[in-house]
Amino acid sequence: MKKQLVIFDLDGTLLDTIEDLANSANFALQKHRFPTHPVADYRFFVGNGIIKLIERSLPADMRDIETVGKLRQDFMSHYVAHAEECTRPYPGISELLADIHRAGIKIAVASNKVQEATGQLIKKYFPDIPFVAVYGQRENMPIKPNPAVVEEIVKNAGVEKSQVLYVGDSGVDVQTAINAKVDLIAVLWGFRPKSELLEAGATRFVEKPDEILHLLLSR
C-alpha cells in the first residue's frame, strides 16, 4: 500500500471526544428543559455535523429550525469552553502519526466538527505533527459524505487519488471515501459498530493504530 497522503477523520478515529460532546449537548438540552441522554447514546448522534447532532438529541416533534438553532448556539458556547476536559487521543494514535510523518507520508484531517473546535483540538493534542490540512465544518462547504473536503485536501497536497488513504470510523467516513474514489481503512475502536461499516461498503478494517502503519509500509 504505497501512499503519499493519509487523511484522518477526527472524532472516533484520532480522538475519543464523545463524553465532551455529550456533556455539551446535554447542557443545551437541560437549559431548554428537554430530556438528556446517556453518553453512550451520542455515539449514534454524532458524525453528520452539529445540526444533525442537535436534531437527533431532541424529541422528534421539537426539531424545528428555531429550536435547533437555539440549542446549537448553547451547545457551541459550552463546547468551545469544555472541549478538552474528557477528550483524549486513542491509545497508539500519537505514535502512529509520528511514525507516518517520519516515513515521509503527508497527513491531513477532514472532520464534520466545526472548524474552530477541530483546529483547537488538533493543535492541543498533536502539536508536533505538521498536518498539510486540518479541515472541519466550514461555512459554504458541504460536509461529509460529500467528497469536496477530501478533493480539496488532495489537490492542495499535490498528490494523485491513487496515492491517498482515508481513515475513519463511521458509515459517513466509508461513504466519503467511496464518493471521493480513494482507498479506505475503517477503524474498529471508534463510535460505530463494524456492522454499520460493512453495510456502508467497508472491506478493510483495523483494530489497532499500528496496523495502519504496517499496511502503509508494506510493499
Secondary structure, DSSP 4 states (H G I P E B T S, - for coil): ---SEEEE-SBTTTEE-HHHHHHHHHHHHHHTT-----GGGGGGT-SS-HHHHHHHHS-GGG--HHHHHHHHHHHHHHHHHHTTSS-EEPTTHHHHHHHHHHTT-EEEEEEEEEHHHHHHHHHHH-TT---SEEEEE-TT-PPTTSTHHHHHHHHHHT--GGGEEEEESSHHHHHHHHHHT-EEEEESSSSS-HHHHHHHT---EESSHHHHHHHHH--
